[in-house]
């Protein structure tokens, strides 16, 4: 009977130790994650796209208004293979 009481008394202590260990692991993970996130933000800020000046002195942003993009006009593009 005494052995059973000792075992029952040790269960809460063992549970507390497991929980404490897990909390410490989570704290370490969170600390590493915060450091990694801070480094990524610093790197992103350091490599941000800045406006550039062209040879004629005009300022260009990172996006282009010209180029291949734009709205397609109906009737242009791939022709249908179906015949009327």
C-alpha positions, 0 to 999 in steps of 0.5 A, a space after each residue: 500500500 505504501 508503494 502505491 501511495 509513493 507512486 501516486 504522489 510522484 505522478 504530479 511531480 513527474 507531470 510538472 517536470 514534463 510540462 516545465 521541460 516543454 515550456 522551456 523548449 517552446 520558449 527557446 523556439 519562440 526566441 529563435 523565431 523572433 530573432 529570425 523574424 527580426 533578421 528577415 525584416 532587417 534584410 527586407 528593409 536593407 534590400 527594399 526597391 528604391 526609386 532609381 534615376 534614369 540617364 535623362 534624370 527622370 525617376 523610375 519606380 519599381 513598377 513599369 506602366 509600359 511593357 507587355 501587360 494590359 487589357 486584352 481587346 476582344 477578338 485578339 489573341 488565340 483564334 478559335 479552331 471551330 468553323 462556322 
